[in-house]
Amino acid sequence: MTFREQTFYNAFAWFSAGRRGLPRAPRAATPNDTMHPTGNIRLLDKMVEEGLISAEQRETALSSTQLGERMEEALLEIGAVEEPQLLKYLAAHHRTRFVATEKLARADIDRATLEKVPQKLADQHTVFPVMYDAQAGVLSVVTPDPDNVAALQEVQLVSGAKQVRAFLGRPKGVRAAVAKAYHGDIHAFATIDRTAHEQFATMLNIYERNLVSEESMVTALASEAVAKERVISGGDLEHPGLRSAESAEGLTSEAYLETLNVLVSLLENNRTDLRGHSAHVARLMKKIAERLGLSPVHRATLMIAGHIHDLGKMGAYHLTALNVADYDGHRASAQKAFNVPLRLLEAVKLPQETLNGVRSMYERCDGQGFPDGQRGKEIPLGARLLAIADTYADLTQNPRNPFRKTLRPVAACDVLANHKGKVFDPNLVDLFRHTVTGEDLKARLLAQRYRVLVLDPDPEETTILELRLIEQGFEVRQARAAEHALKMLAAGEVELVVSELDLGQQDGLKLLAEVRRNPWGESMPWIVLTGRSSREDAQRAFELGAADFMNKPVSPDLLVAKAKQILERQVGRAGTRGVSGSLQEMSLPDIVQVLWHGRKSGSLKIRAKGESGEIHFVEGNIHNALWGTLRGEEAFYAMLTLTDGEFALDPTLAETQQVINSNPEALLLEGMRRLDEAGR
């Protein structure tokens, strides 16, 4: 890995760690430590003061500790707090980092690292080694007592390491890891209760991967795929023969793709104009692969190519197939960087279709591309699709593209068409145009398109939520500070706010109070999503008019559903927002079917051939149609002949008389019959 690449991934590891702090050197146990009885009392008191647990839960947990139970296990046993939240809190207390049980269960530790800590010592002190940096002489271990200086000194002495780094883990989780790795008990984790939310666990896997290891994010992701294969097979970590390097199943599973999606989205957080670009390219790859009828595994390999195609290439230029073909500077940069993603991911053993797609994405249909000068169908299918999807995403999302503005889907497809046969595959461009423009309009016709502001200083906490909101048709704005949020709110750019309370120098409740003092913020729907859980915070939030108060971690799908409900109640209707487009993007029969099946209401206004008309929809049914001097069904049939023109859907349809009684399906069938007869 080059110095620049190493610097990039080290910087990202720091970014992921956020303000959680670095592990400090071990020190002697004091009454403030969780391993000390007095420390338990003080720490439980602090949790009560901060609203993490109740006074009753404190007493129950304290009673359990007096009977020999670990404080952490007592709190988890009574359901006072979930494991991720507890470990995060304790890690901050110890000023170190944490590793969740979910991560330990999937850990694949090499034998050389395990041998650094003898089995007897691991059992005695509940210490589990996870990584050894031979060059630096640093041994990283997971333990429930990261400040047990005597135990860590003994580990350092026996292992011969220059330094021992201690990360926090749940006591039962660490003991299970020791039992599995040292004693061969593959069912060691089976009895541990894992109730963390699935999506939050995915985020923890990504976060912890950086904390346990100093290696690159993408290399660690490879280990995750292998670990998943081993968990599925039920195999012992001592039997590497169970690993199948050639098998693509682990790399193309939904869980792996979702993890990759979140990982790359986090990597792209600082790409101002291209944030979320690779995830968008992956979705486009999936869409066109489905249209081509490719197998699920083949589709997944192309999605991986979409996710990773820009890794290591996030420099001054965005290197799309179109930019590289048109500009010498882009071409020179791409010739140096085209293989960087694959070099970074050598250890992953990616599927061959993924490798071919990324390596050959700058080949051209006319044979003038590189690295091999392939032409036409000599170029791998994945590479031809990736060239189109990457360029389209750049044209429609990046204001710094060659046109210096974002283009609408039809205009972007026109650009692709202008380079058919030269840069892009002509047949795939036509198929891509038909697929993305129709689907884009359908999404806009059916989606609510509400604008949501997610206000949180930590992007790790919001990435999955942002992805889910976008998938459900929301337009998502991000703010990391209260000042930025206020500017967007004052400008009328937001219709709902999802906000953390801990906003650095300003408190989220003070921000909400300030917003409520302004005319534009008096009735702004506001959802509090916070790590704080005190009764006083919740009460104050509701007094200020918050629509909901939710504690992290929370299911993103649940939050999205609540956001929709709040907005629909606020607006007083669930209808579609105004949408406009071209009949070349989507034919009128297709629009009618979308609105009919979506049970939408509104006036569909048509302009074509110098004339205008309307079709009135009420809960999907057609009540009337007007075209020139025609009314009712005849006007509808006349508009079905239009193939060129503009349309706009106005959802604010006033009450209208029902002139047409036939259902849309019957109208379309009759209209098609008339068109057929007219063409004979």
C-alpha positions in Angstrom: 0.0 0.0 0.0 1.4 3.4 -0.9 2.0 6.1 1.7 -0.9 8.1 0.3 -3.3 5.2 0.5 -2.1 4.3 4.0 -2.5 7.9 5.1 -6.1 7.9 3.7 -7.2 4.8 5.6 -5.4 5.8 8.8 -7.2 9.1 8.6 -10.5 7.3 8.1 -9.8 5.1 11.1 -9.3 8.3 13.2 -12.5 9.7 11.7 -14.5 6.6 12.6 -13.2 6.8 16.2 -14.6 10.3 16.4 -14.4 11.9 19.9 -14.2 8.6 21.7 -10.5 9.1 22.5 -7.5 6.8 22.4 -6.6 4.0 24.8 -4.4 5.2 27.6 -1.6 3.3 29.3 -2.7 0.8 32.0 -2.8 2.1 35.6 -3.5 0.6 39.0 -7.0 -0.1 40.0 -8.7 2.6 42.1 -12.1 3.0 43.7 -13.3 4.6 40.5 -12.8 1.4 38.5 -15.5 -1.1 37.7 -13.3 -3.9 39.0 -13.3 -2.3 42.4 -16.5 -2.7 44.7 -16.5 1.0 45.5 -16.1 1.8 41.8 -19.3 -0.2 41.1 -21.3 2.0 43.5 -19.9 5.3 42.1 -20.3 4.2 38.5 -23.9 3.1 39.1 -24.7 6.4 40.8 -23.3 8.2 37.9 -25.4 6.2 35.5 -28.5 7.1 37.5 -27.5 10.8 37.5 -27.1 10.8 33.7 -30.4 9.0 33.2 -28.9 5.8 31.7 -30.5 3.6 34.3 -33.2 4.1 37.0 -32.7 4.1 40.8 -34.5 0.8 41.0 -32.3 -0.8 38.4 -29.2 0.5 40.3 -30.4 -1.2 43.5 -31.0 -4.5 41.7 -27.7 -4.5 39.9 -25.8 -3.6 43.2 -27.5 -6.5 45.0 -26.3 -8.8 42.2 -22.7 -7.5 42.4 -22.7 -8.2 46.2 -23.5 -11.8 45.4 -20.5 -12.1 43.0 -22.1 -11.1 39.7 -20.3 -8.6 37.4 -22.0 -5.2 37.4 -22.1 -5.3 33.5 -23.8 -8.7 33.4 -26.3 -7.6 36.1 -27.4 -4.6 34.2 -27.8 -6.6 31.0 -29.6 -9.4 32.7 -32.3 -7.1 34.1 -32.6 -5.3 30.7 -31.6 -1.9 32.2 -29.5 -1.1 29.1 -28.5 -2.8 25.8 -25.0 -4.1 25.3 -23.8 -1.5 22.7 -25.0 1.4 24.8 -23.4 0.0 28.0 -20.1 -0.8 26.4 -19.9 2.6 24.8 -20.6 4.2 28.1 -18.0 2.1 30.0 -15.4 2.6 27.3 -15.7 6.3 27.6 -15.4 5.9 31.4 -12.1 4.0 30.9 -11.0 6.2 28.1 -10.5 3.3 25.7 -12.4 1.6 22.9 -14.8 -1.3 23.0 -15.5 -4.5 21.1 -19.0 -5.9 21.1 -19.9 -9.6 21.6 -21.2 -9.8 18.1 -17.7 -8.9 16.8 -15.9 -11.3 19.2 -18.2 -14.1 18.0 -17.0 -13.6 14.4 -13.4 -12.9 15.2 -10.8 -15.0 13.3 -7.6 -14.7 15.3 -4.5 -16.4 13.9 -2.7 -19.0 16.0 0.5 -16.9 16.3 -1.5 -14.1 18.1 -3.3 -16.5 20.3 0.0 -18.1 21.4 1.2 -14.7 22.7 -1.2 -15.2 25.7 -1.1 -18.7 27.2 -4.5 -20.4 27.8 -4.0 -20.4 31.5 -3.3 -16.7 31.6 -6.3 -15.9 29.3 -8.6 -17.9 31.6 -7.2 -16.5 34.8 -7.5 -12.8 33.8 -10.3 -13.0 31.2 -8.0 -11.6 28.5 -8.4 -12.4 24.8 -5.7 -11.4 22.3 -7.0 -10.0 19.0 -4.0 -8.6 17.2 -0.2 -8.5 17.3 1.8 -5.9 15.4 5.2 -7.6 15.1 6.9 -4.5 13.7 5.8 -2.2 16.5 5.7 -4.9 19.1 2.2 -4.0 20.2 -0.3 -6.6 21.4 -4.0 -5.7 21.4 -6.3 -7.6 23.8 -9.9 -7.4 24.9 -10.8 -7.6 28.5 -13.7 -6.5 30.8 -11.0 -4.8 33.0 -8.9 -2.6 30.8 -7.4 -0.8 33.8 -6.2 -4.0 35.6 -2.6 -3.0 35.5 -1.3 -6.1 37.2 -2.9 -8.5 34.7 -1.8 -6.4 31.7 1.8 -6.3 33.0 1.8 -10.1 33.3 0.4 -10.4 29.8 3.2 -8.0 28.5 5.9 -10.0 30.4 4.7 -13.4 29.1 4.1 -12.3 25.5 7.3 -10.3 25.2 5.3 -7.4 23.7 6.7 -3.9 24.0 3.2 -2.6 24.7 -0.2 -4.1 25.5 -3.3 -2.2 24.3 -6.5 -3.1 26.3 -9.9 -2.7 24.7 -13.2 -3.2 26.7 -15.4 -6.2 26.2 -18.4 -7.7 27.9 -17.2 -10.3 30.6 -19.3 -13.1 29.2 -18.3 -12.2 25.6 -14.6 -12.3 26.4 -14.9 -15.6 28.3 -16.8 -17.1 25.4 -14.1 -15.9 22.9 -11.4 -17.6 25.1 -13.5 -20.8 25.3 -14.0 -20.9 21.6 -10.5 -20.0 20.5 -8.5 -21.9 23.2 -10.8 -24.7 24.2 -12.5 -25.4 20.8 -16.0 -24.7 22.1 -17.8 -23.6 18.9 -21.0 -23.1 20.9 -19.5 -20.8 23.5 -21.5 -17.8 22.3 -24.8 -19.7 22.0 -25.9 -18.9 25.5 -25.2 -15.2 25.4 -28.2 -13.0 24.9 -27.8 -10.8 21.8 -30.7 -8.4 21.6 -29.0 -5.4 19.9 -30.8 -4.0 16.9 -29.7 -5.7 13.7 -28.9 -2.4 11.9 -27.0 -1.0 14.8 -25.0 -4.2 15.1 -23.9 -3.8 11.5 -22.6 -0.3 12.3 -20.8 -1.7 15.3 -19.1 -4.3 13.2 -17.7 -1.5 11.0 -16.8 0.7 13.9 -15.1 -2.0 15.9 -13.2 -3.3 12.9 -11.3 0.0 12.9 -10.8 -0.1 16.7 -9.4 -3.6 17.0 -7.1 -3.2 14.0 -4.9 -0.6 12.4 -5.2 -2.2 9.0 -7.3 -0.7 6.2 -11.1 -0.9 6.4 -11.4 -2.8 3.2 -8.9 -5.5 4.2 -10.8 -6.0 7.5 -14.0 -6.3 5.5 -12.5 -9.3 3.7 -12.0 -11.0 7.1 -15.7 -10.3 7.9 -16.7 -12.2 4.7 -14.5 -15.2 5.6 -15.8 -15.1 9.2 -19.4 -15.2 7.9 -18.6 -18.3 5.8 -17.2 -20.0 8.9 -20.1 -19.1 11.1 -22.5 -20.4 8.5 -20.6 -23.7 8.1 -20.4 -24.2 11.8 -16.7 -24.9 11.5 -14.0 -24.5 14.1 -11.6 -21.6 13.7 -8.8 -24.2 14.0 -9.8 -25.7 10.6 -8.9 -23.3 7.8 -9.9 -25.9 5.2 -13.5 -24.9 5.8 -12.7 -21.6 4.1 -13.5 -21.5 0.4 -11.5 -18.8 -1.4 -13.2 -19.5 -4.7 -16.8 -19.4 -3.3 -18.6 -16.1 -3.9 -21.4 -16.8 -1.5 -19.8 -15.0 1.5 -19.0 -11.9 -0.6 -22.4 -11.7 -2.2 -24.6 -12.2 0.8 -27.1 -9.4 1.6 -25.4 -8.8 4.9 -22.0 -8.4 3.3 -23.4 -6.0 0.6 -25.2 -3.9 3.3 -22.0 -3.7 5.3 -20.0 -2.7 2.2 -22.7 -0.1 1.4 -22.4 1.5 4.8 -18.6 1.3 4.8 -18.1 3.0 1.5 -20.7 5.6 2.4 -18.7 6.5 5.5 -15.5 6.7 3.4 -17.2 9.2 1.1 -18.5 11.4 3.8 -15.9 14.1 3.0 -16.6 14.0 -0.8 -18.7 17.1 -0.8 -20.2 16.8 -4.2 -19.9 13.0 -4.5 -21.2 11.9 -1.1 -23.0 8.6 -1.5 -21.9 8.4 -5.2 -20.6 4.8 -5.0 -23.7 3.5 -3.3 -25.8 5.2 -6.0 -23.6 3.5 -8.7 -24.1 0.2 -7.0 -27.9 0.7 -7.0 -27.8 1.5 -10.7 -25.7 -1.6 -11.4 -28.3 -3.7 -9.6 -31.2 -2.1 -11.5 -29.7 -2.7 -14.9 -28.5 -6.2 -14.0 -32.1 -7.1 -12.9 -33.4 -5.7 -16.2 -30.8 -7.9 -18.1 -32.1 -11.0 -16.1 -28.7 -11.8 -14.5 -28.5 -14.3 -11.7 -28.6 -13.0 -8.1 -24.9 -13.9 -7.6 -23.9 -12.1 -10.8 -26.0 -9.1 -9.8 -24.2 -9.0 -6.5 -20.7 -9.1 -8.1 -21.6 -6.1 -10.2 -22.9 -4.2 -7.2 -19.6 -4.8 -5.4 -17.9 -3.3 -8.4 -20.1 -0.3 -8.1 -19.3 0.1 -4.4 -15.5 -0.2 -4.8 -14.7 1.4 -8.2 -13.6 4.7 -6.7 -11.5 3.4 -3.7 -8.1 5.0 -3.8 -9.1 7.3 -6.6 -10.8 10.1 -4.6 -8.5 12.8 -5.8 -8.8 16.2 -7.6 -10.5 14.6 -10.6 -13.6 12.3 -10.7 -12.4 9.7 -13.1 -15.5 8.6 -15.1 -15.3 6.9 -18.5 -16.6 10.1 -20.1 -14.2 12.4 -18.4 -11.3 10.1 -19.1 -12.2 10.0 -22.8 -12.6 13.8 -23.1 -9.7 15.2 -21.0 -6.0 14.4 -21.1 -5.5 15.2 -17.5 -8.2 12.8 -16.4 -6.9 10.1 -18.7 -3.3 10.5 -17.3 -4.7 10.2 -13.7 -6.9 7.2 -14.6 -4.0 5.3 -16.2 -2.1 5.6 -12.9 -5.1 4.7 -10.7 -7.3 2.3 -12.6 -6.0 -0.7 -10.7 -5.8 0.9 -7.3 -9.1 -0.5 -5.9 -8.0 -4.0 -6.8 -4.6 -3.6 -5.2 -6.2 -2.3 -2.0 -8.5 -5.4 -2.0 -6.0 -8.1 -3.0 -6.6 -10.0 0.2 -10.4 -10.1 -0.3 -10.3 -12.5 -3.3 -13.1 -10.8 -5.1 -15.2 -12.6 -7.7 -13.8 -12.5 -11.2 -16.7 -10.5 -12.6 -16.0 -7.8 -10.0 -12.3 -7.7 -10.9 -13.0 -7.5 -14.6 -15.6 -4.7 -14.2 -13.3 -2.4 -12.1 -10.1 -3.1 -14.1 -11.7 -2.5 -17.5 -14.1 0.4 -16.8 -12.0 2.8 -18.9 -12.0 0.6 -22.0 -14.0 2.1 -24.9 -16.3 0.5 -27.4 -14.1 1.9 -30.3 -11.0 0.3 -28.9 -9.3 3.6 -27.9 -9.5 2.9 -24.1 -7.1 1.2 -21.7 -5.5 -0.9 -20.2 -5.9 -3.5 -23.0 -7.4 -1.6 -25.9 -10.5 -3.9 -26.0 -13.4 -3.0 -28.2 -17.1 -3.8 -28.3 -18.1 -7.0 -26.6 -14.5 -7.9 -25.9 -14.9 -5.6 -22.9 -16.4 -7.4 -19.9 -20.1 -6.8 -19.4 -19.5 -5.5 -15.9 -17.0 -2.9 -17.2 -19.4 -1.7 -19.9 -22.2 -1.3 -17.3 -19.9 0.4 -14.8 -18.8 2.9 -17.3 -22.4 3.9 -18.0 -23.6 3.9 -14.4 -20.6 5.8 -13.1 -20.9 8.5 -15.8 -24.7 8.8 -15.3 -24.4 9.2 -11.6 -21.7 11.9 -12.1 -23.9 13.8 -14.5 -27.0 13.7 -12.4 -25.5 14.2 -8.9 -22.2 16.1 -9.2 -22.4 19.8 -9.9 -18.7 19.8 -10.9 -19.2 17.4 -13.8 -18.1 18.6 -17.3 -21.4 20.5 -17.7 -20.9 22.3 -14.3 -24.5 21.5 -13.3 -26.5 18.5 -12.4 -28.5 17.1 -15.3 -32.0 15.6 -15.3 -32.1 11.9 -16.1 -33.2 12.5 -19.7 -30.5 15.0 -20.4 -27.9 12.7 -18.8 -29.1 9.9 -21.0 -28.8 12.2 -24.0 -25.1 12.7 -23.1 -24.6 9.0 -22.9 -26.3 8.6 -26.3 -24.0 11.1 -27.9 -21.1 8.8 -27.1 -22.7 5.5 -28.2 -20.4 3.4 -30.2 -17.4 5.4 -29.2 -17.1 5.3 -25.4 -20.3 3.3 -24.4 -22.0 0.2 -25.6 -25.0 1.4 -27.8 -27.4 -1.4 -26.8 -26.6 -1.0 -23.1 -27.1 2.8 -23.3 -30.6 2.3 -24.8 -31.5 -0.3 -22.2 -30.1 1.9 -19.4 -32.1 4.9 -20.6 -35.3 3.0 -20.7 -34.7 1.6 -17.3 -33.5 4.6 -15.3 -35.8 7.2 -16.7 -39.0 5.2 -16.3 -38.0 4.1 -12.8 -37.0 7.6 -11.8 -40.3 9.0 -12.7 -42.2 6.2 -11.1 -40.4 6.8 -7.9 -41.1 10.5 -8.0 -44.8 9.9 -8.8 -45.2 7.5 -5.9 -42.8 9.0 -3.3 -43.6 11.7 -0.8 -40.3 13.6 -1.5 -40.3 15.2 1.9 -37.1 17.1 2.8 -35.6 15.9 6.1 -32.7 17.4 8.0 -30.6 15.0 10.1 -28.7 16.9 12.7 -25.9 14.9 14.4 -22.2 15.6 15.0 -21.3 11.9 14.4 -21.8 10.6 10.9 -21.5 7.0 12.1 -24.8 7.4 14.0 -26.7 8.7 10.9 -25.4 6.8 7.9 -27.8 3.9 7.9 -30.7 6.2 8.8 -29.8 8.4 5.9 -29.7 5.5 3.5 -33.1 4.2 4.6 -34.7 7.7 4.3 -33.3 8.0 0.7 -34.6 4.5 -0.2 -38.1 5.6 1.0 -38.1 8.7 -1.2 -37.0 11.3 1.2 -34.6 14.1 0.3 -32.0 14.1 3.1 -30.0 17.1 4.2 -27.1 16.7 6.7 -25.9 19.1 9.4 -23.2 18.6 12.0 -23.7 21.8 14.0 -26.6 23.9 15.2 -25.5 27.0 13.2 -25.6 25.1 9.9 -29.0 23.7 10.8 -30.4 27.1 11.6 -29.4 28.5 8.2 -31.2 25.7 6.4 -34.3 26.0 8.5 -34.5 29.7 8.1 -34.1 29.3 4.3 -37.1 27.0 4.2 -35.1 24.0 3.0 -36.5 21.5 5.5 -39.9 20.0 6.4 -38.8 17.7 9.3 -35.9 17.6 11.7 -34.3 14.5 13.3 -31.9 15.8 15.9 -29.4 14.6 18.5 -29.3 16.6 21.8 -25.6 16.5 22.2 -24.4 19.0 19.6 -21.0 19.9 20.9 -21.1 23.5 22.2 -24.8 23.8 21.9 -27.5 21.7 23.4 -30.3 20.3 21.1 -33.0 21.4 23.4 -31.7 25.0 23.4 -31.7 24.8 19.6 -35.3 23.6 19.5 -36.3 26.4 21.8 -34.6 29.0 19.5 -36.3 27.5 16.4 -39.7 27.8 18.1 -39.2 31.5 18.6 -39.2 32.1 14.9 -42.3 32.2 12.6 -40.7 29.6 10.3 -40.1 27.2 13.2 -43.2 27.4 15.3 -44.8 24.3 13.8 -41.6 22.5 12.4 -42.0 18.7 13.0 -39.1 17.7 15.2 -37.9 14.2 16.2 -35.3 13.9 19.0 -33.0 10.9 18.4 -30.4 10.9 21.1 -28.1 8.8 23.3 -29.5 10.7 26.3 -32.5 9.1 28.0 -33.3 11.2 31.1 -36.9 11.9 31.9 -36.2 15.6 32.2 -34.8 15.7 28.6 -37.9 14.0 27.2 -40.3 16.2 29.2 -38.6 19.4 28.1 -38.5 18.2 24.4 -42.3 17.5 24.5 -42.9 20.9 26.1 -41.1 22.5 23.2 -43.4 20.6 20.8 -41.2 17.7 19.7 -43.2 15.1 17.8 -41.3 12.2 19.3 -38.4 11.4 21.6 -36.4 8.3 20.7 -33.3 6.7 22.2 -30.3 5.3 20.3 -30.0 2.7 19.0 -33.3 2.6 17.2 -34.4 0.7 14.1 -34.0 3.0 11.1 -37.1 1.5 9.5 -39.2 2.4 12.6 -37.9 6.0 12.6 -38.7 6.3 8.8 -42.2 5.0 9.4 -42.8 7.5 12.2 -41.4 10.4 10.1 -43.8 9.6 7.3 -46.7 9.4 9.8 -45.8 12.7 11.4 -45.4 14.5 8.0 -48.6 13.1 6.6 -50.5 14.2 9.7 -48.8 17.6 9.5 -49.8 18.2 5.9 -53.2 16.7 6.4 -53.0 14.4 3.3 -50.8 11.6 1.9 -50.9 12.7 -1.7 -48.0 13.1 -4.1 -46.1 16.3 -4.4 -46.0 18.1 -7.7 -44.0 16.1 -10.3 -43.3 17.0 -13.9 -41.5 15.3 -16.8 -41.5 14.4 -20.4 -43.7 11.8 -22.2 -40.5 10.5 -23.7 -39.4 9.6 -20.2 -42.5 7.7 -19.4 -45.5 7.1 -21.8 -49.0 8.2 -20.8 -50.3 4.6 -20.4 -47.4 3.9 -18.0 -48.2 7.1 -16.0 -51.8 6.1 -15.8 -51.0 2.6 -14.5 -48.6 4.0 -11.8 -51.1 6.5 -10.5 -53.9 3.9 -10.6 -52.0 1.2 -8.7 -50.6 3.8 -6.3 -54.1 5.1 -5.6 -53.0 8.7 -6.2 -55.2 11.8 -6.5 -54.5 14.9 -8.5 -54.7 16.5 -11.9 -52.4 15.2 -14.6 -51.8 18.2 -16.9 -50.6 17.4 -20.5 -49.0 19.9 -23.0 -48.3 18.7 -26.5 -48.7 19.9 -30.1 -49.6 23.4 -28.9 -52.6 22.1 -27.0 -53.2 21.2 -23.3 -55.4 18.8 -21.4 -56.0 17.3 -18.0 -56.8 13.9 -16.5 -58.4 14.0 -13.1 -57.5 11.1 -10.7 -59.2 10.4 -7.4 -57.6 7.6 -5.4 -56.3 6.1 -8.6 -59.6 6.2 -10.5 -60.1 8.5 -13.5 -63.0 10.9 -12.9 -62.7 13.1 -16.0 -60.4 14.1 -18.9 -60.2 17.2 -21.0 -58.4 17.7 -24.3 -59.1 20.7 -26.5 -62.9 20.6 -27.1 -63.2 17.0 -26.0 -64.4 15.8 -22.7 -64.6 12.5 -20.8 -63.5 9.2 -22.4 -63.0 10.7 -25.9 -60.5 13.2 -24.5 -58.7 10.4 -22.7 -58.4 8.3 -25.8 -57.1 11.3 -27.8 -54.3 11.9 -25.3 -53.2 8.2 -25.5 -52.0 8.9 -29.0 -49.4 11.4 -27.7 -45.8 10.3 -27.7 -44.1 13.6 -27.3 -44.9 16.4 -24.9 -44.7 17.4 -21.2 -46.7 16.5 -18.2 -47.1 17.8 -14.7 -49.0 16.2 -11.8 -50.7 18.7 -9.5 -51.8 16.9 -6.3 -54.1 19.8 -5.2 -57.1 18.7 -7.2 -60.3 20.3 -6.1 -63.5 18.2 -5.9 -64.5 17.2 -9.5 -67.6 15.7 -11.0 -67.2 12.0 -12.0 -67.8 12.0 -15.7 -65.9 8.7 -16.5 -67.1 5.6 -14.7 -64.9 3.0 -16.4 -61.8 1.8 -14.4 -58.4 2.8 -15.8 -57.6 -0.8 -16.9 -60.7 -0.8 -19.1 -59.9 2.6 -20.5 -56.4 1.6 -21.4 -57.5 -1.6 -23.1 -60.1 0.3 -25.2 -57.5 3.0 -26.0 -55.0 0.4 -27.2 -57.7 -1.3 -29.3 -58.5 2.0 -31.0 -54.8 2.7 -31.6 -54.4 -0.7 -33.2 -57.4 -0.2 -35.5 -56.1 3.2 -36.5 -52.8 1.8 -37.5 -54.2 -0.9 -39.8 
